[in-house]
Amino acid sequence: MKDIRTLTLDQLKEYFVSLGEKPFRAKQVYDWLWSKNLHSIDEMTNLSKPLRERIALEYTINPVSVDLMQKSTDGTIKNGVKLHDNLMVESVLIPTETRTTACVSSQVGCSLNCEFCATAKLKRMRNLEVAEIVDQVALIDRQSRLYFDRPLSNIVFMGMGEPMMNYKNVVEAIHKITKPEGLGMSPRRITVSTSGIPKMIKMLTDEELKVKLALSLHSAIEHKRNEIMPFSDKFPLTDIMDALQYWYQKTGSVITFEYCVWKGINDGDEDIKALIKYCRQVPSKVNLIQYNPIGEGKYDHRSIAAEEKYVRELEKAGITVMVRKSRGGDIDAACGQLANKTTESEI
C-alpha cells in the first residue's frame, strides 16, 4: 500500500476532489503529516471517521521507528532507526549547553569509499525517502525536548550516506523541515555536508535554500586526498573550488572545511601550506575533527603537536579554525563511526 506522504499537496487536493470532498481537506491532511508529523490516519480528528476509513483503504503511513537507543557518557544519543522494509540507518542527537544538534542520515549505507569511514564499508542499499529523513529530525526533536527540555536547534546532514547522491529527496526534505507548513525550522541552522561533487554543489546553490555548506576535505594535496577518499579522483580539487566559489558568490555563506589530521598521512608542513593556499581561494573556515578509530590501523590519531601546529599556522594566515572534540565515541556515534552496530545499551 502506498505511503500517503509520497503525495504532494496538489495531488492530495486531486485525491479528495475525486472522493467528492472539498479541496481544503488536503491542507488538513498535509498539516497532520508534515507539521505535526502524525503517523496514524485514524488520529486525524478533524476528518470524519468514514473519510478516515476510506483513506486507510488506499493509503498507509510508514514511519521510521527507534529499534535501539544508546546514550553516551557525554549525553550524546544514538538511534538505530528501523525503516518500513526493516533496513536500518543511524541518527545522532548531540547536546551541548546551548544547543542540540541532529545528525541525520540520507542513505542506507554509502556509495562512496572513504578509507577512514565505517559507513563507507557498508554497501549502499538505497536512498532514504523524504519522509524517512524528516522523521529522523522529528524524532530527535522529541528526544531533545524529553531529555534536555529544549527543542532541537540544529541539523547536520553528516550521518550515513552522501547527501548529494540522494539530491532530490534531501532537497525536498529540507523544504519540509523549513517551510511554515512543515516543521518550521530555520534553514540557517541546517548544514549539508558533502565529500565534494562539483556539479551537485552548484545545483544546491541554485536551490537558494539558505542552508550552510560543509566540505569533507582532509587534504588539499590532490594525490593524498585521492588516497584518503578514492572516489575523489573523479572530482579534482580545482573543480571543487570552482563550485565552492560559485556557492559563495551566490549565497554569501562561508564554507566549512571538515578536516581530520592523521599521523604520518597529512600532518606535515606541506599539508598545512596546501590547506592554507586552498582556504585563501574562497571565504572559509576549518573544523579540525578528532579522528574516531574504526578498527583499522592505517589511520592513527594526530599528535597534539601536529594539531597545535595546524591551529597556529591557520590562525597566523588569518583563517578561522575550530578544534572539534569527538562526541559519542563510546557508543560508536562519532563522526565516521556510524555502521549499524548492534551492541545494546540501556538509556
C-alpha positions in Angstrom: 0.0 0.0 0.0 1.3 3.4 -0.9 2.5 5.9 1.8 0.3 8.9 1.7 3.3 11.1 2.4 4.5 10.5 -1.2 1.7 12.7 -2.4 2.2 16.4 -3.0 -0.3 18.9 -1.7 -1.8 19.3 -5.2 -2.1 15.5 -5.5 -3.8 15.4 -2.2 -6.3 18.0 -3.4 -7.0 16.0 -6.6 -7.5 12.9 -4.5 -10.1 14.5 -2.2 -11.9 16.1 -5.0 -12.1 12.6 -6.6 -13.8 11.4 -3.4 -16.3 14.2 -3.6 -14.7 16.1 -0.7 -13.7 19.8 -0.6 -10.1 20.6 -1.6 -9.4 22.1 1.9 -9.3 18.5 3.2 -5.9 18.2 1.5 -4.4 21.0 3.6 -5.8 19.4 6.8 -4.1 16.1 6.0 -0.9 17.8 4.9 -0.7 19.6 8.2 -1.1 16.4 10.1 1.6 14.7 8.1 4.3 17.4 7.9 3.7 20.0 10.6 2.5 17.6 13.3 4.4 14.5 12.0 1.4 12.3 12.7 1.8 8.6 11.9 -1.8 7.5 12.1 -4.6 8.3 9.7 -7.1 7.3 12.3 -5.9 10.1 14.6 -6.7 12.9 12.1 -9.5 14.0 14.2 -10.8 16.9 12.0 -11.8 14.3 9.4 -14.9 12.3 9.7 -14.5 8.6 10.7 -15.9 7.3 7.3 -13.4 9.6 5.5 -10.5 8.3 7.6 -11.6 4.7 6.9 -11.8 5.4 3.2 -8.3 6.9 3.1 -6.9 3.9 5.0 -8.3 1.6 2.3 -5.9 3.2 -0.2 -3.0 4.7 1.7 -0.8 4.0 4.7 1.9 5.8 6.7 5.3 4.1 7.0 7.1 5.9 9.9 10.6 5.1 11.0 11.0 3.7 14.5 13.8 3.6 17.0 14.9 0.0 17.2 17.8 0.7 19.6 18.7 3.8 21.5 22.1 4.2 23.2 23.3 7.0 25.4 26.9 8.1 25.7 28.6 9.2 28.9 28.8 12.7 27.4 25.0 12.8 26.8 25.0 12.0 23.1 22.2 9.7 22.0 22.5 7.3 19.0 19.4 5.9 17.4 19.3 2.7 15.5 16.4 3.7 13.1 14.4 0.9 11.5 12.7 1.7 8.2 9.5 0.2 6.9 11.4 -2.5 4.9 13.4 -3.5 8.0 16.6 -1.8 6.7 18.5 0.3 9.3 20.2 3.6 9.5 21.6 5.6 12.4 21.0 9.1 13.6 22.5 11.0 16.5 21.4 13.7 18.9 24.4 15.8 20.1 23.7 18.0 23.1 25.8 21.0 24.4 24.9 23.5 27.0 23.4 25.9 24.4 22.1 23.7 21.6 21.0 20.2 20.5 22.0 19.1 17.0 20.5 16.3 15.0 23.0 14.3 12.8 20.8 12.6 10.2 21.4 10.0 7.5 20.4 10.3 3.9 21.3 6.8 2.5 21.2 3.2 3.8 24.9 2.6 3.7 27.0 4.7 1.3 28.0 4.7 -2.3 31.5 6.3 -1.7 34.7 4.7 -0.4 36.4 7.0 2.0 39.1 4.9 3.7 38.7 6.3 7.2 34.9 5.9 7.5 33.0 3.0 8.9 29.8 3.8 6.9 31.8 3.5 3.6 32.4 -0.1 4.5 28.7 -0.8 4.1 27.0 -1.5 0.8 24.6 1.2 -0.3 21.2 -0.4 -0.2 19.0 2.5 -1.2 18.4 6.2 -0.8 16.2 7.4 2.1 12.7 8.8 1.2 11.8 12.3 2.0 9.5 11.2 4.9 12.3 9.0 6.3 14.6 12.0 6.5 12.0 14.2 8.1 11.1 11.5 10.6 14.6 11.4 11.8 14.5 15.1 12.5 11.1 14.9 14.2 12.1 12.0 16.5 15.3 13.7 17.6 13.4 16.9 18.3 11.1 14.8 20.6 14.1 13.3 22.3 15.7 16.8 22.8 12.5 18.0 24.5 12.2 14.9 26.6 15.8 14.5 27.8 17.1 18.1 27.6 14.0 20.2 28.0 14.5 22.2 24.8 13.7 21.8 21.1 16.1 20.8 18.5 18.2 23.7 17.4 20.5 22.5 14.6 20.6 19.8 11.9 23.6 18.4 10.1 23.4 16.1 7.1 26.5 14.2 8.3 25.1 10.8 9.1 25.2 7.7 6.9 25.4 8.3 3.2 26.4 11.2 0.8 23.6 13.8 0.7 24.4 14.8 -2.8 23.9 11.3 -4.0 20.3 11.5 -2.8 19.9 15.0 -4.0 16.2 15.2 -4.9 15.0 13.7 -1.6 17.4 15.7 0.6 16.3 19.0 -1.0 12.6 18.1 -0.7 13.2 17.0 2.9 14.8 20.4 3.7 11.8 22.1 2.3 9.5 20.0 4.5 11.7 20.8 7.5 11.9 24.5 7.0 8.6 25.6 5.5 5.9 27.1 7.8 3.5 24.3 6.7 6.2 21.7 7.7 8.4 21.6 10.8 9.1 25.3 10.5 12.8 25.2 11.4 15.3 27.9 10.2 17.3 26.8 7.1 20.3 28.7 8.5 20.5 26.1 11.2 20.9 23.3 8.7 24.3 22.2 7.3 24.6 20.0 4.3 28.0 18.1 4.4 29.4 16.7 1.2 32.5 14.8 0.1 32.7 17.1 -2.9 30.7 16.6 -6.1 31.1 19.9 -8.0 28.0 19.6 -10.2 25.8 18.9 -7.3 27.2 21.7 -5.2 26.3 24.1 -8.0 22.8 22.6 -8.2 22.3 23.0 -4.4 23.5 26.6 -4.8 20.8 27.3 -7.3 18.1 25.9 -5.0 18.5 29.1 -2.8 17.7 27.1 0.3 19.7 29.4 2.7 21.4 26.4 4.3 25.1 26.1 5.2 27.6 24.0 3.3 30.5 21.9 4.7 33.1 20.0 2.6 34.8 16.9 3.8 38.4 17.8 2.7 41.1 16.1 4.7 43.9 17.1 2.3 44.4 19.9 -0.2 47.1 17.9 -1.9 45.4 16.1 -4.8 47.1 12.7 -4.7 46.8 12.5 -0.9 43.1 13.3 -1.0 42.6 10.6 -3.6 44.3 8.1 -1.4 42.2 9.0 1.6 38.9 9.3 -0.5 39.5 7.2 -3.6 36.3 8.3 -5.3 37.6 11.9 -5.4 39.9 11.1 -8.3 36.9 11.9 -10.5 36.5 15.3 -8.9 39.7 17.4 -9.0 40.2 20.0 -6.2 40.2 22.7 -8.9 36.7 21.7 -10.0 35.5 21.6 -6.4 36.9 25.0 -5.7 35.2 26.4 -8.8 31.9 25.1 -7.3 32.6 26.5 -3.9 33.4 29.9 -5.3 30.1 29.7 -7.2 28.4 28.9 -3.9 29.9 31.8 -2.1 29.2 34.3 -4.9 25.5 33.4 -5.0 24.8 32.8 -1.3 27.4 34.8 0.6 27.7 31.9 3.0 31.1 30.9 4.3 32.2 27.3 3.5 33.3 25.0 6.3 36.1 22.6 5.6 35.9 19.4 7.7 39.4 18.1 8.2 40.9 15.2 10.1 44.7 15.1 10.7 46.3 11.6 10.8 49.7 10.7 11.9 52.1 10.2 9.0 49.4 10.9 6.4 48.6 14.6 6.4 50.4 16.0 9.4 53.4 17.6 7.6 54.3 21.2 6.8 53.4 20.7 3.2 49.9 19.6 4.2 49.4 22.8 6.2 50.7 25.0 3.5 48.4 23.4 0.9 45.4 23.8 3.2 46.1 27.5 3.7 46.5 28.0 0.0 43.2 26.3 -0.7 41.3 28.2 2.0 42.5 31.5 0.6 40.7 30.9 -2.6 37.2 31.3 -1.0 35.9 32.7 2.3 36.0 29.6 4.6 36.7 28.2 8.0 38.3 25.0 9.1 36.9 22.4 11.6 39.7 20.2 12.8 37.8 17.0 13.7 39.1 14.4 16.1 39.5 11.1 14.3 37.4 8.2 15.6 39.0 4.8 15.1 37.1 2.2 13.1 39.4 -0.7 13.9 41.8 -0.3 11.0 45.4 0.6 11.8 46.4 2.8 8.8 44.7 5.9 10.2 46.0 6.9 13.6 45.3 9.8 15.9 47.3 13.0 15.2 49.7 14.2 17.8 48.9 17.1 20.0 51.9 18.9 18.5 50.5 18.4 14.9 47.1 19.7 15.9 48.6 22.7 17.6 50.8 23.5 14.6 47.7 23.4 12.3 45.9 25.8 14.6 48.9 28.1 14.9 49.6 28.3 11.2 46.0 28.7 10.1 45.4 31.5 12.6 48.6 33.2 11.5 47.3 33.1 8.0 44.0 34.7 9.2 41.9 31.6 8.7 39.3 30.8 11.3 39.9 27.3 12.8 38.0 25.3 15.4 39.1 22.1 17.1 36.1 19.9 17.3 36.1 17.3 20.1 34.6 14.0 19.4 31.2 13.2 20.9 29.7 9.8 21.5 32.8 7.8 20.7 32.0 5.2 23.4 28.8 4.2 21.6 30.3 4.5 18.0 28.2 7.6 17.4 31.0 10.0 16.5 32.0 11.2 13.0 32.8 8.3 10.7 31.7 5.6 13.1 28.1 5.0 12.0 27.9 1.5 10.8 24.7 -0.1 12.2 26.5 -1.9 15.0 24.0 -3.7 17.3 25.6 -3.6 20.7 22.8 -2.9 23.2 22.9 -0.2 25.8 20.2 0.9 28.1 19.1 4.5 28.4 
